[in-house]
Amino acid sequence: MMKNILFIIAILIFTFPINAQEASENNQPVCFIITDSRLQDLYNHAIEKSKQNLARFGKYKVLVEGAGYNNVWLETQPMGGYMYGKRDPEIARNNIEIFIDYQRSDGRFPGMISCENGSLKAHYGWFQGFYLAEPAFESWFLFGKDKKFIRKVYDSLQAFDDYLWRTRDSNKNGCLEIWCLGDAGEDNSVRLGKIPQCWPFDNPPLWNKIESMPANKRKEIIQNLFQDSIKTYLLPVESMDIMSYSYTCRDVLAKIAYESGNDREIFWRTKADEVKKALKGHLWDSDRHACYDKDNAGKVINILIHNNLRCMYFGSFNQHMADEFIRFHLMNKKEFWTPFPLPSIAVSDKMFKNEPGNDWSGQPQGLTYQRSIRALENYNHYAELTLLGKAFLGNLKKYNKFTQQYDPFTGTPNQSPDGYGPTILATLEFISRMYGIHITQNKIYWSCILTNEELQYTQRYRKTVLQMKTNKNKVNCYINGKKILSFNKGLRIITDLNGKLTGAAGIETTNVHTTIYYNHQTYKVNVMPNSTYTFNGKMNLLNNIPFYKPF
């Protein structure tokens, strides 16, 4: 009965495009309506909970991580602020600038910033990831290419990259290092053994180095940082994560140089490619189709970790490496494609632990799902992303609860409080990729998977109102109330900001025979999974990346 009522409501709602001025006056930057009542409830709950994560940090209005995590971390909040920026651009700017403003003069970023009674404190004892560079570059377009902002970003990334290579290649072999557990944000992970959670020094954590320190410093380290014998750990660890931090700095520096007419584009692109090549040379195992970190003796740490997917988020893998990791590991049901996918350590690995607390030893994390979107899109694995989104949203619809972790075999949420920001934002972003609109730089992506549901997605972007709405199998797209094109479900359409058709992409797991209606013409296309097309009067296949089914 409820389904019938929802369908009748949908017919009424989806009959006419929303008026652009009405959307603006109602101050709804994003609106999503669908006949799937459980998905609608999940979306509404995500919006409600995300607002509860807004906080005032001195002069900064920011989005905190939520669910009891009331600080901002470098691993989550620049990326999270950018994702929330489609709803509030001020949050995107502040969640990035707060870290740049507290960057040390030597280039090191704080891993965390806390706020007590309006007073901010920056913590430099660990990196806690580095998910700032690409979100900052993308946000620049959201702000209308603010020259002051992007100059600030450029200088900060150059300084951090200099810091990494000045300090984190202690043996000078060209591979950057983890010096503590918090550097890669892997709280409580067992994969590196008993190592310090933080390391607030610019000298590497080597026993002979510690012995040469002043007695008071030596005592502080032993008492505060170590619980077991200081001589038993593996540090420094040559790290795919830290190498990727440098790559993303250099990659974005090259992009900024290109967009701003800076003559350093070729320089930074060459430097970025050097890191990509070095990562592959030092840590990639071509026989095992994955990267593995190495300890301070150069010994491979034989633990299969999801951090390979993080490298894909940063773009530090080449296409072949990404394809291989997806083909042999990500889609493997005995490793990462569990009933609820993306454990931190492959479930077949002896180091895997199914711990429900804050533990990167096993259970899938909402933060990994948040990163997975860019990771897979960077390498055109759109169909695998659709499968992942279905698994993720399907499980969350069952519980309607945004926790930090989920059991990989049952999908049961852990007992952290409802309202964990990365899980919320992953939910909203997956919806935009499967049933809606997302904007990247100067392109609009209009996406609708094969579904029997009726839906409407509205996005206000600066002074423009974008809307996508379905009518049975047809998807109609509007800009400021004017219809620009239509297409059949099962496709992603790409336009410029004015609605000019520029291409398409295959987001389904099977071939989709589709029709595109544009500029009074009809274009029939057989769209393959993971294929991308360009449009110049007709659809031309640009590339077709293999789709790998779960096995």
Secondary structure, DSSP 8 states (H G I E B T S, - for coil): -HHHHHHHHHHHHTTS---HHHHHHTT-SEEEEES-HHHHHHHHHHHHHHHTTEEEETTEEEE--BTTB-SEETTTHHHHHHHHTTT-HHHHHHHHHHHHHT--TTS---SEEEEETTEEEEE-S-------HHHHHHHHHHTT--HHHHHHHHHHHHHHHHHHHHHS-TT-SS--EE-SGGGGT-TT-STT-S--S----SS---HHHHHTS-HHHHHHHHHHH-SS-GGG---SEE-HHHHHHHHHHHHHHHHHHHHHT-TTHHHHHHHHHHHHHHHHHHHEETTTTEE--B-TTS-B----BTHHHHHHHHT-S-HHHHHHHIIIIIT-TTTT--SS---SB-TTSTT-B--SSS-TTBS-BHHHHHHHHHHHHTTT-HHHHHHHHHHHHHHHHHH----SBB-TTT--B-SS-S--HHHHHHHHHHHHHHHSEEEETTEEEEEE-S-S--EEEEEEETTEEEEEEEETTEEEEEETTEEEEEEESSEEEEEETT--EEEEE--SSS-EEEEEEETTEEEEEEE-TTEEEEESSSEEEEEE-------
